[in-house]
Amino acid sequence: MKQLVFVLIVETVTSTGFVSETEEYGHWADVNTCTYFSRSISLQNVEGHAGTTFKEAFPMPLRAYCKPKWVDPTETEIF
């Protein structure tokens, strides 16, 4: 029997804004846990102290989000 999980999707974005690569990183039973990790990755580009953004200091062309997916729990590690 399949189980509904939430997959962390991480996209690598080019300097022009196009997605160059998409990968799945982990399967979570709880959407809140998956969202925690996606926000942690995505919010690295927000403004930091003294008006310098993390993106300006350390370019991170990444975007992350969670996507629901049906998987077989006997074949997939679910966190």
VEXGULUM-595635 format. One line per field, with one value per residue (C-alpha): residue number from 1; y negated, z, x. Coordinates in nm, 3 decimals. Layout:
// residues N
n: [NUM	...]
y: [Y	...]
z: [Z	...]
x: [X	...]
This chain:
// residues 79
n: [1	2	3	4	5	6	7	8	9	10	11	12	13	14	15	16	17	18	19	20	21	22	23	24	25	26	27	28	29	30	31	32	33	34	35	36	37	38	39	40	41	42	43	44	45	46	47	48	49	50	51	52	53	54	55	56	57	58	59	60	61	62	63	64	65	66	67	68	69	70	71	72	73	74	75	76	77	78	79]
y: [0.000	-0.343	-0.630	-1.001	-1.183	-1.526	-1.545	-1.827	-1.959	-2.173	-2.364	-2.518	-2.846	-3.017	-3.385	-3.460	-3.293	-2.964	-2.629	-2.432	-2.131	-1.981	-1.714	-1.537	-1.532	-1.322	-1.210	-1.331	-1.204	-1.549	-1.853	-2.087	-1.918	-1.928	-2.295	-2.372	-2.248	-2.414	-2.749	-2.713	-2.668	-2.932	-3.203	-3.208	-3.489	-3.733	-4.052	-4.008	-4.253	-4.589	-4.580	-4.301	-4.006	-3.652	-3.627	-3.914	-3.770	-3.406	-3.355	-3.066	-3.010	-2.769	-2.746	-2.482	-2.365	-2.056	-1.842	-1.565	-1.223	-0.868	-0.618	-0.258	-0.272	0.063	-0.077	-0.440	-0.583	-0.817	-1.064]
z: [0.000	-0.091	0.153	0.086	0.176	0.113	-0.094	-0.059	-0.409	-0.457	-0.781	-0.900	-1.076	-1.335	-1.311	-1.566	-1.349	-1.536	-1.355	-1.459	-1.227	-1.005	-0.741	-0.466	-0.115	0.134	0.199	0.506	0.650	0.799	0.571	0.851	0.876	0.501	0.496	0.773	0.556	0.239	0.418	0.570	0.223	0.050	0.315	0.298	0.044	0.269	0.404	0.692	0.929	0.811	0.488	0.333	0.209	0.242	-0.135	-0.191	0.049	-0.061	-0.393	-0.348	-0.665	-0.497	-0.459	-0.244	-0.191	-0.084	-0.319	-0.225	-0.368	-0.329	-0.241	-0.129	0.236	0.205	-0.069	0.046	0.361	0.520	0.786]
x: [0.000	0.134	0.177	0.146	0.469	0.616	0.933	1.186	1.257	1.568	1.613	1.938	1.865	2.086	2.180	1.905	1.639	1.594	1.596	1.903	1.864	1.593	1.659	1.464	1.614	1.422	1.068	0.878	0.550	0.483	0.448	0.561	0.900	0.950	0.847	1.098	1.384	1.255	1.225	1.571	1.716	1.504	1.540	1.919	1.882	1.695	1.848	2.088	2.256	2.394	2.194	2.402	2.205	2.332	2.287	2.530	2.786	2.749	2.566	2.318	2.121	1.878	1.503	1.331	0.974	0.778	0.573	0.328	0.408	0.281	0.558	0.591	0.708	0.885	1.112	1.149	1.305	1.051	1.156]
